């Protein structure tokens, strides 16, 4: 399938509710998808780099199914014709027999897949895809606790439970994910595929999706510039946005303002909330972060590209401001920007 990423088409994602569905992943996925192309601009002022995603919670007949989990999940609408269907994790005992369950929903999944849609699962939701007959002959992942159940009832499915995310099928249109928290990996994969890699990284930063062992700094973006009516400072901000690589940028900014360095520094901080040097360093480091996320250039080359002649000084500043080294930052976020299965 050619993923519907054209600017003229806002992809429709359906989060399928079944009696066994658990609410955490459904609502988590819904919130992430709704944020794409919207929340990062609200937080930082940076424009979207990809399209929005229309996410809806759906169920047969558009009504809440009886919940075996104890929490009712209210759908927006009936099954419809989405571009992507996601079956979240399902709560059932390990000795449960899933055969013959969900006949209407299973038929709908087969119909949507035949029409070119992408079909995805979270955790034990893999069982639903297997029951629909979509996984025969494919390599998929699922929660380790139901491996034996899958082998018993769906022996034609190739299991790879050591994996977290596994695209398979024609054009990678079947995507399975491992444990219940793997909904986050699936969400970022789909955002990168249907919006943009940059939007996927932004979603990871907004919701702090990923490794938390190094704290919150690696996820943080530059705060949204505060509004002001100082025309002199605004002109300097406009200039430095395109010229942050300039040598001794603060001195040049002060000269362009026509003010003494001391007066300029005071007015700039009053207008923006930043000292001039902190503002320039923030611009440079944010640009370096984007290059590390999307480019394969060496760290030394990126340091030079954003205005630092001494790569060691750049590394020290980056670690102080971001909390990790440039190499570690790239390791964390470059894989998010490229959907799984992409080279």
HELIX and SHEET records of a PDB file:
HELIX    1   1 UNK A   23  UNK A   35  1                                  13    
HELIX    2   2 UNK A   39  UNK A   44  1                                   6    
HELIX    3   3 UNK A   60  UNK A   62  5                                   3    
HELIX    4   4 UNK A  103  UNK A  114  1                                  12    
HELIX    5   5 UNK A  123  UNK A  125  5                                   3    
HELIX    6   6 UNK A  126  UNK A  131  1                                   6    
HELIX    7   7 UNK A  144  UNK A  146  5                                   3    
HELIX    8   8 UNK A  147  UNK A  153  1                                   7    
HELIX    9   9 UNK A  170  UNK A  172  5                                   3    
HELIX   10  10 UNK A  180  UNK A  182  5                                   3    
HELIX   11  11 UNK A  183  UNK A  194  1                                  12    
HELIX   12  12 UNK A  197  UNK A  207  1                                  11    
HELIX   13  13 UNK A  217  UNK A  219  5                                   3    
HELIX   14  14 UNK A  231  UNK A  243  1                                  13    
HELIX   15  15 UNK A  249  UNK A  257  1                                   9    
HELIX   16  16 UNK A  261  UNK A  272  1                                  12    
HELIX   17  17 UNK A  276  UNK A  294  1                                  19    
HELIX   18  18 UNK A  299  UNK A  305  1                                   7    
HELIX   19  19 UNK A  311  UNK A  322  1                                  12    
HELIX   20  20 UNK A  326  UNK A  337  1                                  12    
SHEET    1   A 6 UNK A  54  UNK A  58  0                                        
SHEET    2   A 6 UNK A  12  UNK A  16  1                                        
SHEET    3   A 6 UNK A  84  UNK A  87  1                                        
SHEET    4   A 6 UNK A 118  UNK A 122  1                                        
SHEET    5   A 6 UNK A 174  UNK A 177  1                                        
SHEET    6   A 6 UNK A 165  UNK A 168 -1                                        
SHEET    1   B 2 UNK A 139  UNK A 140  0                                        
SHEET    2   B 2 UNK A 158  UNK A 159  1                                        
END                                                                             
